[in-house]
Amino acid sequence: MLQRSFISAGTLFALPALTGLLIFVAIPFLLAIGLSLTNLRLGSPLPLEFVGLKQFIRLFEDPAFIRALLNNVLFTVVVVPVQTLLALGLALLLHQPLKGRAMFRTLFFMPVVFPLSLVSVVWILVYSPGSDGMLNSFLQFVSFGYWQPRDFLHDPWLALPAIMLTSIWQGAGFQMVILLAGLQNIPQQLYEAARIDGAGRWQSFWHITLPQLRNTLIFVMLVTTILAFRLFEQVQIMTQGGPRHATTTVMYEAVQAAFTRQQVARGAAITLIFFIVVLLVTFAQRRLTRQERL
């Protein structure tokens, strides 16, 4: 009787969360599946029809979507390892008994707290063209005037790297905190035993720190990969997908298709492709973690 009442109370407490998941996740997901199989376009005189997988076929035949997908892949391949290495370096530094360690932790984590919209606006000022831009002024100073000012956000070769730099700066603090927590959970007895055996710092890092941080690193890279494929705010505010589609991403293309061009079915199909990518990344993370446990 007591166990039954406990289960009933647990179900009652979980009901609001389950209701929210049903309304805001499950139902929209099912609607997206249904819409992606139609030709729905708001304002179109054509009647609503079931077209099967035609939306997905058209997407992979569309050079604009392929360019957006490749931009996402390039962004992920660059940002994920660079951001992870930077965060690992910061975590290792702040794990040492340094003076003012709490202050540095706050400073390094502070960019994560700022909204992406604010971060994007600040970096627009940093990338401003001409000698008035902060980055151009700095590069002119360190090059003793040899640097020619560039318009970073309107250069097809520099726009995406500029967004990469912004994202690395903004997100490294989040990874740093997670990795720092992982470092603090490593038993100190392992390092003491390694010192007794004559191991140096590099050997201790390679044979103790990295293996102990393996699952934490996998989790951090998984989350960063998902966030990289979700890249939208920086593109929307800083470049609007330009110049010449150099910074168009999958999520930006989905929003443009659904809300600007009113191609609802196309937008739904793009979001489903994004869901499949996230699912594959998650399965890969689970497989790597399971191999570690075995």
KOLROKOL-676580 format. One line per field, with one value per residue: residue in three letters; x negated, y negated, z negated of N, C-alpha, C in turn. Coordinates in Angstrom, 2 decimals. Example, Ala and Ser with C-alpha at 12.3 -4.5 7.8 and 13.67 -1.06 7.14 Angstrom:
type [ALA SER]
n_x [-13.19 -12.85]
n_y [5.69 2.25]
n_z [-7.80 -7.08]
ca_x [-12.30 -13.67]
ca_y [4.50 1.06]
ca_z [-7.80 -7.14]
c_x [-13.20 -12.90]
c_y [3.30 -0.03]
c_z [-7.80 -7.87]
//
This chain:
type [MET LEU GLN ARG SER PHE ILE SER ALA GLY THR LEU PHE ALA LEU PRO ALA LEU THR GLY LEU LEU ILE PHE VAL ALA ILE PRO PHE LEU LEU ALA ILE GLY LEU SER LEU THR ASN LEU ARG LEU GLY SER PRO LEU PRO LEU GLU PHE VAL GLY LEU LYS GLN PHE ILE ARG LEU PHE GLU ASP PRO ALA PHE ILE ARG ALA LEU LEU ASN ASN VAL LEU PHE THR VAL VAL VAL VAL PRO VAL GLN THR LEU LEU ALA LEU GLY LEU ALA LEU LEU LEU HIS GLN PRO LEU LYS GLY ARG ALA MET PHE ARG THR LEU PHE PHE MET PRO VAL VAL PHE PRO LEU SER LEU VAL SER VAL VAL TRP ILE LEU VAL TYR SER PRO GLY SER ASP GLY MET LEU ASN SER PHE LEU GLN PHE VAL SER PHE GLY TYR TRP GLN PRO ARG ASP PHE LEU HIS ASP PRO TRP LEU ALA LEU PRO ALA ILE MET LEU THR SER ILE TRP GLN GLY ALA GLY PHE GLN MET VAL ILE LEU LEU ALA GLY LEU GLN ASN ILE PRO GLN GLN LEU TYR GLU ALA ALA ARG ILE ASP GLY ALA GLY ARG TRP GLN SER PHE TRP HIS ILE THR LEU PRO GLN LEU ARG ASN THR LEU ILE PHE VAL MET LEU VAL THR THR ILE LEU ALA PHE ARG LEU PHE GLU GLN VAL GLN ILE MET THR GLN GLY GLY PRO ARG HIS ALA THR THR THR VAL MET TYR GLU ALA VAL GLN ALA ALA PHE THR ARG GLN GLN VAL ALA ARG GLY ALA ALA ILE THR LEU ILE PHE PHE ILE VAL VAL LEU LEU VAL THR PHE ALA GLN ARG ARG LEU THR ARG GLN GLU ARG LEU]
n_x [-0.84 -1.91 -3.99 -2.56 -1.27 -3.51 -4.47 -2.31 -2.47 -4.94 -4.37 -2.51 -4.08 -5.77 -4.10 -3.63 -6.10 -6.12 -3.85 -4.68 -6.79 -5.30 -3.65 -5.44 -7.55 -7.11 -4.65 -5.18 -7.37 -6.23 -4.47 -6.34 -7.44 -5.18 -4.63 -6.96 -6.61 -4.90 -3.80 -3.58 -3.29 -3.05 -0.65 -0.71 0.93 1.27 2.78 2.67 0.61 -0.40 -3.71 -5.64 -9.01 -10.04 -10.76 -13.10 -14.75 -14.92 -16.27 -18.88 -19.62 -19.89 -22.11 -22.46 -21.61 -23.42 -25.77 -25.28 -25.25 -27.88 -29.22 -28.44 -29.65 -32.38 -32.61 -32.13 -34.23 -36.43 -35.86 -35.11 -37.42 -39.38 -38.17 -37.81 -40.46 -41.46 -39.79 -40.54 -43.21 -42.85 -41.43 -43.33 -45.22 -43.83 -43.43 -45.64 -47.35 -46.97 -47.36 -44.54 -42.84 -40.06 -39.08 -40.06 -38.71 -36.11 -36.38 -37.07 -34.79 -32.83 -32.08 -30.28 -27.98 -26.90 -24.33 -23.97 -23.24 -24.14 -26.90 -27.43 -26.90 -28.90 -31.20 -30.83 -31.54 -34.21 -35.16 -34.86 -35.15 -37.97 -40.32 -39.19 -38.12 -38.49 -40.01 -41.34 -42.80 -44.46 -45.94 -47.23 -48.83 -50.56 -51.84 -53.29 -52.10 -51.95 -49.79 -46.89 -43.73 -40.86 -37.59 -36.15 -33.69 -32.42 -33.89 -34.21 -36.07 -36.87 -34.69 -33.36 -35.53 -35.73 -33.32 -33.75 -35.88 -34.57 -32.67 -34.32 -35.58 -33.33 -32.27 -34.23 -34.56 -32.42 -32.97 -35.36 -34.61 -33.28 -35.33 -37.12 -35.74 -35.86 -38.64 -38.99 -37.81 -39.54 -41.38 -43.87 -45.73 -46.59 -48.33 -50.27 -51.28 -52.35 -54.38 -56.07 -56.91 -58.54 -57.51 -57.12 -55.63 -54.44 -54.18 -52.43 -50.21 -49.59 -49.15 -47.50 -45.80 -44.47 -43.28 -41.55 -39.90 -38.50 -35.71 -34.52 -35.61 -34.53 -31.80 -31.85 -32.72 -30.62 -28.40 -29.36 -29.55 -26.84 -25.88 -27.39 -26.28 -23.87 -24.25 -23.19 -22.35 -24.65 -25.17 -22.79 -22.81 -25.35 -26.16 -24.02 -23.95 -25.58 -28.80 -27.66 -26.54 -28.47 -28.44 -26.10 -24.14 -22.81 -20.64 -20.11 -19.30 -17.00 -15.33 -15.12 -13.83 -11.36 -10.20 -10.84 -10.74 -8.48 -8.28 -7.19 -7.19 -9.71 -11.35 -10.63 -11.63 -14.37 -14.87 -14.39 -16.49 -18.57 -17.91 -18.44 -21.20 -22.06 -21.15 -22.78 -25.30 -24.91 -24.53 -27.07 -28.59 -27.55 -28.36 -31.17 -31.48 -30.46 -32.31 -34.49 -33.61 -33.51]
n_y [1.21 -1.25 -1.45 -1.67 -4.14 -5.75 -5.49 -6.63 -9.27 -9.99 -9.84 -11.89 -14.15 -14.06 -14.55 -17.32 -17.84 -15.76 -16.44 -18.88 -17.95 -16.44 -18.38 -20.37 -19.04 -16.28 -16.40 -18.66 -17.44 -15.21 -16.59 -17.90 -15.72 -14.89 -17.25 -17.43 -15.57 -16.60 -19.15 -21.65 -25.11 -28.28 -30.59 -29.67 -28.86 -26.21 -23.07 -21.29 -18.49 -15.06 -14.21 -12.40 -11.45 -13.53 -16.14 -15.75 -14.62 -16.75 -18.56 -17.44 -17.65 -20.30 -22.88 -25.03 -24.08 -21.97 -23.45 -24.82 -22.65 -21.71 -23.94 -23.80 -21.36 -21.99 -24.09 -22.65 -20.75 -22.39 -24.06 -22.37 -20.63 -22.69 -24.39 -22.57 -21.81 -24.32 -24.78 -22.62 -23.26 -25.66 -24.61 -22.86 -24.76 -26.31 -24.40 -24.27 -25.36 -28.44 -31.97 -34.08 -32.39 -31.93 -34.33 -34.27 -32.03 -33.02 -35.11 -33.70 -32.17 -34.02 -34.92 -32.91 -33.42 -35.67 -36.69 -35.22 -36.98 -39.46 -38.94 -38.55 -41.10 -42.60 -41.43 -42.15 -44.81 -44.44 -43.29 -45.36 -47.07 -48.79 -51.08 -51.68 -49.48 -47.16 -44.76 -45.10 -47.41 -46.41 -44.45 -46.08 -47.48 -45.52 -44.67 -46.79 -48.63 -47.35 -45.73 -45.54 -46.94 -44.86 -43.82 -41.81 -40.39 -40.58 -39.36 -36.59 -34.58 -35.04 -35.37 -33.08 -31.91 -34.09 -33.94 -31.46 -32.05 -33.78 -32.01 -30.11 -31.68 -32.38 -29.95 -28.39 -28.66 -27.28 -24.58 -24.47 -24.59 -22.14 -20.31 -21.03 -20.22 -17.47 -17.06 -17.59 -15.38 -13.30 -10.83 -11.76 -9.97 -8.50 -10.19 -10.54 -7.95 -7.70 -9.63 -8.47 -6.30 -7.58 -9.04 -11.78 -15.09 -15.20 -12.48 -11.72 -13.24 -12.11 -9.39 -9.27 -11.60 -12.11 -9.49 -9.29 -11.44 -10.74 -10.00 -12.39 -14.17 -13.08 -13.58 -16.41 -17.02 -15.91 -17.54 -20.01 -19.49 -19.15 -21.72 -23.11 -22.29 -23.46 -26.07 -29.30 -31.90 -33.60 -33.71 -34.82 -37.39 -38.48 -38.04 -37.29 -34.98 -35.51 -36.46 -35.71 -33.20 -32.15 -31.76 -30.49 -28.21 -24.99 -25.26 -27.99 -28.03 -26.47 -28.14 -30.35 -29.14 -28.29 -30.58 -32.95 -32.46 -30.99 -28.27 -25.80 -22.98 -22.36 -23.54 -21.93 -19.47 -19.99 -20.38 -17.81 -16.41 -17.61 -16.59 -13.86 -13.92 -14.78 -12.60 -10.53 -11.42 -11.27 -8.49 -7.63 -8.71 -7.27 -4.72 -4.92 -5.47 -3.11 -1.23 -1.99 -1.25 1.49]
n_z [0.00 -0.86 0.97 3.33 3.00 2.94 5.55 6.90 5.95 7.02 9.75 9.92 9.33 11.52 13.60 14.56 15.91 17.79 19.23 20.32 21.96 23.76 25.00 25.95 27.16 28.12 29.65 31.48 32.80 34.07 35.74 37.35 38.72 40.17 41.71 43.24 45.17 47.00 49.38 48.28 48.38 47.23 48.37 50.94 54.02 54.62 53.80 50.63 50.55 50.27 50.57 50.04 49.79 51.25 50.50 49.02 50.97 52.76 51.15 50.91 53.49 53.84 54.29 52.50 49.99 49.65 49.52 47.12 45.35 45.62 44.64 41.98 41.25 41.64 39.77 37.41 37.43 37.06 34.79 32.61 31.81 31.37 29.48 27.41 26.76 25.95 23.74 22.14 21.63 20.14 17.97 16.84 16.11 14.20 12.33 10.88 7.87 7.82 7.19 6.88 8.23 8.19 9.21 11.85 12.81 12.82 14.71 17.06 17.40 17.76 20.47 21.23 19.81 20.95 23.25 26.52 28.51 27.55 27.40 30.12 31.18 29.89 31.02 33.66 33.54 32.87 35.23 37.02 40.15 41.67 40.12 37.71 36.51 33.81 34.02 36.47 35.84 33.81 35.22 37.07 35.31 34.15 36.42 37.18 38.90 41.36 41.84 43.77 43.42 43.09 44.14 42.28 41.89 44.31 46.17 48.20 47.59 45.02 43.35 42.21 40.64 38.85 37.42 36.28 34.51 32.76 31.63 30.40 28.44 26.94 26.00 24.74 21.98 20.82 21.40 20.00 17.27 16.93 17.52 15.54 13.26 13.76 13.52 10.81 9.71 10.07 8.42 6.10 5.23 7.38 8.79 6.82 6.58 9.14 9.06 7.18 8.65 10.39 12.51 14.75 15.22 17.79 18.41 16.35 17.06 19.56 19.02 16.81 16.34 18.88 19.51 17.25 17.72 19.93 20.44 19.66 21.52 23.86 23.41 23.33 25.94 27.37 26.61 27.54 30.27 30.97 30.36 32.21 34.64 34.28 34.89 35.25 34.15 34.18 36.92 37.91 36.76 37.29 40.01 41.63 43.18 45.36 46.75 50.05 49.38 47.71 44.98 44.42 42.61 41.56 39.70 40.01 42.67 42.40 40.82 42.54 44.71 43.58 42.31 43.68 46.51 46.36 46.80 45.44 45.34 46.37 44.41 42.21 43.06 43.08 40.34 39.41 40.59 39.18 36.64 37.04 37.43 34.88 33.41 34.41 33.56 30.80 30.44 31.20 29.12 26.93 27.64 27.55 24.82 23.72 24.64 23.10 20.57 20.84]
ca_x [0.00 -2.81 -4.73 -1.64 -1.07 -4.76 -4.48 -1.30 -3.01 -5.99 -3.72 -1.89 -5.14 -6.35 -3.08 -3.87 -7.23 -5.70 -2.92 -5.50 -7.47 -4.31 -3.15 -6.48 -8.56 -6.58 -3.68 -5.86 -8.21 -5.34 -4.00 -7.44 -7.51 -4.06 -4.78 -8.08 -6.15 -3.91 -4.31 -2.99 -3.94 -2.04 -0.38 -0.78 2.25 1.32 3.40 1.79 0.49 -1.43 -4.75 -6.61 -10.37 -10.51 -11.42 -14.46 -15.50 -15.21 -17.29 -20.21 -19.92 -19.97 -23.47 -22.44 -21.56 -24.69 -26.74 -25.00 -25.67 -29.34 -29.63 -28.26 -30.68 -33.65 -32.55 -32.24 -35.57 -37.40 -35.52 -35.05 -38.73 -40.09 -37.53 -38.07 -41.86 -41.58 -39.13 -41.37 -44.36 -42.40 -41.08 -44.58 -45.85 -43.08 -43.47 -46.86 -47.16 -47.40 -46.72 -43.48 -42.26 -38.61 -38.84 -40.30 -37.60 -34.98 -36.66 -37.03 -33.43 -31.91 -31.46 -29.18 -26.80 -26.34 -23.50 -24.66 -22.95 -25.06 -28.24 -27.54 -26.99 -30.23 -32.20 -30.67 -32.39 -35.61 -35.49 -34.50 -36.14 -38.75 -41.24 -38.44 -37.82 -39.45 -40.94 -42.19 -43.74 -45.46 -46.83 -48.08 -49.81 -51.58 -52.58 -53.95 -51.45 -51.93 -48.48 -45.86 -42.44 -39.95 -36.19 -36.12 -32.36 -31.93 -34.86 -33.78 -37.08 -37.13 -33.46 -33.15 -36.53 -35.41 -32.28 -34.40 -36.62 -33.56 -32.07 -35.34 -35.72 -32.12 -31.91 -35.32 -34.38 -31.48 -33.74 -36.38 -34.01 -33.02 -36.62 -37.69 -35.07 -36.44 -39.99 -38.89 -37.34 -40.60 -42.02 -45.25 -46.62 -47.17 -49.48 -51.31 -51.91 -53.14 -55.60 -56.95 -57.49 -59.44 -56.84 -57.11 -54.31 -53.87 -53.76 -51.23 -49.09 -49.24 -48.73 -46.52 -44.79 -43.65 -42.37 -40.51 -38.99 -38.01 -34.26 -34.19 -35.95 -33.53 -30.58 -32.07 -32.76 -29.26 -27.59 -29.88 -29.17 -25.42 -25.77 -27.97 -25.29 -22.75 -24.72 -22.19 -22.29 -25.78 -25.00 -21.66 -23.13 -26.63 -26.37 -22.79 -24.23 -26.49 -28.57 -27.52 -26.24 -29.70 -28.19 -24.79 -24.19 -21.60 -19.55 -19.78 -18.53 -15.68 -14.55 -14.82 -12.84 -10.05 -9.63 -11.04 -10.17 -7.22 -8.32 -7.09 -7.58 -11.18 -11.91 -10.44 -12.56 -15.72 -14.97 -14.49 -17.87 -19.35 -17.63 -19.14 -22.62 -22.23 -20.95 -23.98 -26.37 -24.61 -24.82 -28.53 -29.07 -27.17 -29.19 -32.50 -31.41 -30.25 -33.59 -35.34 -33.15 -33.86]
ca_y [0.00 -2.39 -1.53 -2.15 -5.58 -6.41 -5.54 -7.61 -10.60 -10.25 -10.11 -13.21 -15.16 -14.02 -14.87 -18.59 -17.71 -14.90 -17.23 -19.82 -17.20 -16.05 -19.55 -21.18 -18.22 -15.13 -16.83 -19.35 -16.52 -14.45 -17.52 -18.12 -14.54 -14.96 -18.37 -17.19 -14.65 -17.31 -20.28 -22.84 -26.42 -29.28 -31.55 -29.04 -28.44 -24.76 -22.36 -20.48 -17.13 -14.18 -14.04 -11.40 -11.89 -14.47 -17.29 -15.35 -14.45 -18.10 -19.18 -16.94 -18.08 -21.76 -23.33 -25.94 -23.27 -21.25 -24.44 -25.05 -21.45 -21.70 -25.00 -23.25 -20.34 -22.70 -24.78 -21.65 -20.15 -23.36 -24.62 -21.38 -20.33 -23.88 -24.83 -21.57 -21.95 -25.56 -24.59 -21.70 -24.04 -26.56 -23.80 -22.42 -25.92 -26.71 -23.31 -24.47 -26.28 -29.78 -33.10 -34.67 -31.36 -32.14 -35.46 -33.83 -31.16 -33.89 -35.82 -32.77 -31.67 -35.14 -34.97 -31.94 -34.00 -36.69 -36.17 -35.15 -38.20 -40.49 -38.55 -38.79 -42.55 -43.03 -41.00 -42.98 -45.99 -43.99 -43.03 -46.51 -47.33 -50.02 -51.19 -51.90 -48.20 -46.79 -43.73 -45.73 -48.31 -45.59 -43.83 -47.14 -47.84 -44.47 -44.52 -48.08 -49.33 -46.60 -45.08 -46.30 -46.66 -43.96 -43.75 -40.37 -39.78 -40.66 -38.65 -35.18 -33.69 -35.35 -35.50 -31.88 -31.89 -35.11 -33.39 -30.40 -32.67 -34.26 -30.87 -29.52 -32.59 -32.39 -28.65 -27.66 -28.69 -26.22 -23.33 -24.56 -24.26 -20.70 -19.61 -21.31 -19.30 -16.15 -17.04 -17.55 -14.06 -12.30 -10.57 -12.24 -8.84 -8.06 -11.06 -10.25 -6.69 -7.95 -10.34 -7.48 -5.48 -8.40 -9.62 -13.23 -15.71 -14.80 -11.08 -11.68 -13.77 -11.21 -8.07 -9.37 -12.65 -11.89 -8.35 -9.58 -12.45 -10.27 -10.14 -13.81 -14.75 -12.62 -14.35 -17.80 -17.09 -15.64 -18.75 -21.04 -19.13 -19.46 -23.18 -23.58 -22.08 -24.37 -27.44 -30.16 -33.28 -34.38 -33.93 -35.73 -38.76 -39.00 -37.97 -36.93 -33.91 -35.94 -36.89 -34.66 -31.93 -31.63 -31.43 -29.87 -26.93 -24.18 -25.87 -29.27 -27.70 -26.01 -29.32 -31.13 -28.41 -28.21 -31.85 -34.01 -32.02 -30.31 -26.88 -25.10 -21.58 -22.32 -23.81 -20.75 -18.43 -20.35 -20.12 -16.36 -16.05 -18.02 -15.63 -12.62 -14.17 -14.79 -11.23 -9.77 -11.86 -10.72 -7.05 -7.47 -8.98 -6.15 -3.57 -5.16 -5.33 -1.70 -0.54 -2.30 -0.46 2.89]
ca_z [0.00 -0.94 2.22 4.36 2.80 3.32 7.02 7.31 5.68 8.00 11.03 9.82 9.43 12.86 14.59 15.27 16.83 18.89 20.04 21.09 23.02 24.76 25.73 26.59 27.83 28.86 30.67 32.58 33.56 34.96 36.76 38.28 39.59 41.09 42.65 44.16 46.22 47.81 50.17 47.65 48.48 46.90 49.44 52.26 54.53 54.79 52.67 49.80 51.06 49.73 51.60 49.60 49.47 52.27 49.86 48.65 52.21 53.27 50.31 51.23 54.85 53.81 53.94 51.35 48.78 49.55 49.04 45.70 44.61 45.60 43.71 40.63 41.03 41.48 38.49 36.35 37.47 36.54 33.48 31.53 31.22 30.89 28.25 26.37 26.34 25.19 22.45 21.35 21.15 19.07 16.80 16.22 15.49 13.01 11.36 10.09 6.73 8.21 6.52 7.69 9.08 8.28 10.10 13.22 13.18 13.14 15.96 18.20 17.57 17.98 21.80 21.33 19.19 21.83 24.35 27.80 29.26 27.07 27.83 31.56 31.41 29.46 31.99 34.86 33.30 32.94 36.64 37.85 41.20 41.55 38.99 36.48 35.89 32.77 34.50 37.49 35.15 33.11 36.21 37.59 34.28 33.98 37.68 37.43 40.00 42.62 42.01 44.47 42.78 43.81 43.72 41.98 41.99 45.68 47.00 48.25 47.04 43.61 42.56 41.38 39.56 37.85 36.56 35.51 33.41 31.80 30.94 29.52 27.29 26.12 25.44 24.08 20.53 20.44 21.39 18.96 15.98 16.89 17.44 14.22 12.34 13.99 12.94 9.35 9.30 10.24 7.12 6.00 4.97 8.66 9.07 5.83 6.96 10.34 8.65 6.52 9.72 11.19 13.68 14.83 15.41 19.06 18.30 15.50 17.85 20.66 18.55 15.71 16.52 20.07 19.35 16.26 18.28 21.23 20.56 19.58 22.82 24.83 23.16 23.74 27.40 27.85 26.44 28.42 31.64 31.14 30.39 33.47 35.70 34.02 35.13 35.89 33.69 34.66 38.35 38.12 36.33 37.79 41.47 42.34 44.14 46.42 48.14 51.05 48.67 47.08 43.57 44.26 41.91 41.68 38.94 40.64 43.87 41.95 40.41 43.74 45.51 42.92 41.87 44.67 47.79 46.01 47.25 44.16 45.52 46.51 43.09 41.37 43.52 42.62 38.89 39.22 40.91 38.01 35.56 37.35 37.17 33.42 32.96 34.75 32.66 29.47 30.47 31.22 27.76 26.07 28.01 27.00 23.36 23.41 24.84 21.95 19.42 21.07]
c_x [-0.87 -3.57 -3.85 -1.41 -2.33 -4.86 -3.49 -1.80 -4.10 -5.42 -3.10 -2.92 -5.73 -5.38 -3.30 -5.00 -6.85 -4.73 -3.67 -6.23 -6.51 -3.91 -4.25 -7.55 -7.92 -5.63 -4.33 -6.74 -7.37 -4.78 -5.09 -7.59 -6.40 -4.23 -5.90 -7.70 -5.10 -4.61 -3.86 -3.90 -2.86 -1.90 -0.42 0.62 2.38 1.97 2.37 1.80 -0.59 -2.44 -5.81 -7.96 -10.92 -11.24 -12.87 -15.33 -15.88 -16.29 -18.69 -20.58 -20.12 -21.39 -23.51 -22.41 -22.86 -25.78 -26.54 -25.48 -27.20 -29.89 -29.52 -29.35 -32.04 -33.71 -32.77 -33.65 -36.62 -37.11 -35.61 -36.44 -39.46 -39.50 -37.81 -39.50 -42.08 -40.97 -39.94 -42.59 -43.98 -42.07 -42.33 -45.28 -45.16 -42.99 -44.71 -46.59 -47.72 -46.70 -45.68 -42.78 -40.76 -38.27 -39.02 -39.20 -36.39 -35.18 -36.54 -35.61 -32.46 -31.32 -30.29 -27.88 -26.12 -25.45 -24.27 -24.42 -23.90 -26.49 -28.44 -27.68 -28.37 -31.29 -32.02 -31.53 -33.87 -36.05 -35.21 -35.58 -36.86 -39.61 -40.52 -38.10 -38.90 -40.47 -41.88 -43.23 -44.84 -46.45 -47.74 -49.19 -50.93 -52.38 -53.30 -53.43 -51.39 -50.57 -47.52 -44.50 -41.53 -38.53 -35.88 -34.76 -31.77 -32.93 -34.48 -34.78 -37.28 -35.88 -33.24 -34.23 -36.28 -34.34 -32.84 -35.12 -35.66 -33.00 -33.06 -35.51 -34.52 -31.88 -32.98 -35.14 -33.43 -32.18 -34.75 -35.81 -33.77 -34.32 -37.30 -37.05 -35.60 -37.83 -39.94 -38.42 -38.40 -41.29 -43.48 -46.23 -47.29 -48.41 -50.62 -52.04 -52.79 -54.44 -56.59 -57.64 -58.40 -58.83 -56.89 -55.71 -53.66 -53.40 -52.50 -50.01 -48.63 -48.65 -47.71 -45.42 -43.88 -42.75 -41.24 -39.48 -38.29 -36.51 -33.82 -34.48 -34.96 -32.23 -30.71 -32.05 -31.40 -28.41 -28.05 -29.53 -27.72 -25.22 -26.34 -27.00 -24.06 -23.11 -23.67 -22.33 -23.43 -25.65 -23.90 -22.05 -24.34 -26.72 -25.11 -23.04 -25.22 -27.93 -28.58 -27.39 -27.46 -29.48 -26.79 -24.95 -22.85 -20.43 -19.16 -18.94 -17.13 -14.79 -14.17 -13.75 -11.45 -9.42 -9.80 -10.41 -8.87 -7.13 -8.35 -7.56 -9.10 -11.85 -11.79 -11.40 -13.98 -15.89 -15.05 -15.89 -18.79 -19.15 -18.39 -20.63 -22.90 -22.10 -22.19 -25.15 -26.16 -24.91 -26.32 -29.11 -28.76 -28.04 -30.61 -32.52 -31.25 -31.53 -34.53 -34.94 -33.51 -35.36]
c_y [-1.25 -2.58 -2.08 -3.65 -6.36 -6.55 -6.57 -9.04 -10.96 -10.58 -11.50 -14.32 -15.21 -14.48 -16.22 -18.51 -16.85 -15.63 -18.23 -19.14 -16.82 -17.23 -20.22 -20.37 -17.15 -15.56 -17.63 -18.44 -15.70 -15.33 -17.78 -16.94 -14.59 -16.06 -18.13 -16.27 -15.28 -18.40 -21.61 -24.06 -27.47 -30.29 -30.96 -28.65 -26.93 -24.10 -21.54 -19.05 -16.37 -13.90 -13.03 -12.01 -12.93 -15.68 -16.96 -15.18 -15.81 -18.79 -18.74 -17.16 -19.59 -22.19 -24.24 -25.15 -22.50 -22.19 -24.70 -23.87 -21.38 -22.79 -24.52 -22.23 -21.01 -23.43 -23.81 -21.08 -21.09 -23.72 -23.58 -21.04 -21.55 -24.35 -23.86 -21.66 -23.22 -25.40 -23.66 -22.43 -24.98 -25.78 -23.31 -23.57 -26.29 -25.60 -23.42 -25.45 -27.68 -30.83 -33.72 -33.68 -31.55 -33.28 -35.05 -32.88 -31.98 -34.59 -34.91 -32.26 -32.78 -35.19 -34.02 -32.54 -35.00 -36.05 -36.19 -36.38 -39.32 -40.20 -38.85 -40.27 -43.08 -42.65 -41.67 -44.23 -45.62 -43.84 -44.21 -46.77 -48.65 -50.02 -51.43 -50.60 -47.77 -45.78 -44.30 -46.64 -47.52 -44.99 -44.87 -47.50 -46.81 -44.26 -45.80 -48.75 -48.57 -45.93 -46.03 -45.95 -45.83 -44.11 -42.27 -39.74 -39.86 -40.07 -37.17 -34.21 -33.89 -35.34 -34.29 -31.72 -32.93 -34.62 -32.25 -30.98 -33.18 -33.11 -30.21 -30.37 -32.49 -31.07 -27.93 -27.62 -27.61 -24.87 -23.32 -24.14 -22.76 -19.91 -19.85 -20.43 -17.88 -16.02 -16.91 -16.19 -12.97 -12.07 -11.02 -11.11 -8.34 -8.89 -10.79 -8.95 -6.87 -8.68 -9.39 -6.61 -6.28 -9.02 -11.14 -13.77 -15.26 -13.35 -10.95 -12.19 -12.75 -9.89 -8.11 -10.36 -12.36 -10.66 -8.60 -10.58 -11.97 -10.48 -11.60 -14.50 -14.33 -13.39 -15.79 -17.93 -16.78 -16.90 -19.85 -20.76 -19.47 -20.97 -23.75 -23.40 -22.96 -25.83 -28.25 -31.62 -34.13 -34.70 -34.95 -37.18 -39.32 -39.04 -37.72 -35.89 -34.27 -35.96 -35.70 -33.28 -31.34 -31.22 -30.84 -28.49 -26.21 -24.83 -27.22 -29.04 -27.23 -27.19 -30.16 -30.46 -28.50 -29.58 -32.99 -33.65 -31.26 -28.90 -25.98 -23.65 -21.45 -22.57 -22.62 -19.63 -18.72 -20.07 -18.62 -15.85 -16.42 -17.04 -14.32 -12.76 -14.12 -13.37 -10.38 -10.14 -11.28 -9.23 -6.80 -7.70 -7.82 -4.92 -3.71 -4.98 -3.87 -0.90 -0.78 -1.45 1.00 3.11]
c_z [0.00 0.37 3.33 4.23 3.18 4.83 7.52 7.09 6.68 9.37 11.05 9.96 10.84 13.93 15.28 16.28 18.04 19.82 20.91 22.22 24.14 25.64 26.55 27.32 28.72 29.98 31.78 33.44 34.54 36.07 37.81 39.24 40.63 42.13 43.66 45.31 47.12 48.63 49.58 47.82 48.26 48.03 50.82 52.73 54.70 53.58 51.90 50.29 50.32 50.83 51.19 49.25 50.46 51.66 49.51 49.90 52.79 52.46 50.71 52.69 54.94 53.42 52.72 50.04 48.57 49.04 47.55 44.86 44.52 44.68 42.27 40.30 40.80 40.14 37.34 36.27 36.88 35.09 32.37 30.98 30.67 29.56 27.11 25.86 25.52 23.81 21.55 20.80 20.01 17.80 16.08 15.51 14.18 11.97 10.47 8.95 7.03 7.36 7.46 8.59 9.26 9.23 11.56 13.69 13.59 14.47 17.17 18.45 17.97 19.39 21.98 20.81 20.12 22.89 25.66 28.65 28.86 27.51 29.31 31.87 31.02 30.49 33.35 34.74 33.38 34.39 37.55 38.90 40.99 40.30 37.67 35.77 34.92 33.28 35.55 36.85 34.45 34.10 36.86 36.59 34.20 35.26 38.08 38.70 41.30 42.88 42.72 43.89 43.68 43.28 43.48 42.28 43.39 46.67 47.01 47.63 45.54 42.74 41.65 40.32 38.48 36.89 35.72 34.29 32.33 30.97 29.99 28.27 26.36 25.40 24.66 22.57 20.03 20.37 20.26 17.60 15.86 16.76 16.10 13.16 12.51 13.40 11.43 8.84 9.49 8.89 7.12 5.74 6.26 9.00 8.08 6.16 8.20 10.00 7.98 7.57 10.65 12.42 13.61 15.06 16.71 19.02 17.44 16.27 18.89 20.15 17.42 16.05 17.71 19.95 18.35 16.78 19.54 21.38 20.48 20.91 23.90 24.67 23.64 25.25 28.01 27.77 27.39 29.88 31.92 31.23 31.69 34.63 35.51 34.32 35.89 35.48 34.23 36.15 38.62 37.82 37.06 39.31 42.28 43.44 45.22 45.93 49.10 50.40 47.97 45.64 43.35 43.62 42.03 40.95 39.51 41.89 43.50 41.57 41.63 44.59 44.89 42.70 42.88 46.00 47.62 46.59 46.01 44.28 45.64 45.16 42.16 41.76 43.05 41.14 38.61 39.56 39.76 36.86 35.79 37.08 35.67 32.87 33.24 33.84 31.26 29.40 30.47 29.83 26.82 26.37 27.45 25.49 22.96 23.59 23.67 20.75 19.58 20.89]
//
